[in-house]
Amino acid sequence: MDALYTAVATATHGREGRAVSSDGKIDLKLAPPVELGGNGEGTNPEQLFAAGYAACFGSALGLVGRQAKVDVSDAAVTAEVGIGKQGEGFGLKVTLRVELPDTLDQETGRKLVESAHQVCPYSNATRGNIDVDLVVE
């Protein structure tokens, strides 16, 4: 694959440090959530992954909607990213909740969401590695 764009970010001190993008647009304090024993006074990798996945999936949905000549511009995507023990280490699970416009019938909406799941780069990266549940609302 030839990259059309490459994002660059650096994190220091793991979950208790700072994450900064090369262009300076992201500069975040990191902290583990309270549920993982942290103080929760910063963002965490799961939140960043959830935000990226939700935005990317929304763009993919817009693409397949335009291709199908269906207006999904009012759709909203919420990504829930869970972390837990998996074997000797940790693993992730994702639920994507896609709220579609009321004017869209359930069957068409479901087909568009499934098509978006095939073209979204995050979905392609996680396929076979992370369980991703699609919930159409």
Protein Blocks (a to p, Z undefined) as FASTA:
>chain_A
ZZfbdcddddehijmlcdddfklpaccdddddfknopaolaccfklmmmmmmmmmmmmmm
mmmmmmnopafklgccddddddddehjbccddddddddddfklcfklmmmmmmmmmmmmm
klmmmgokaccddddZZ
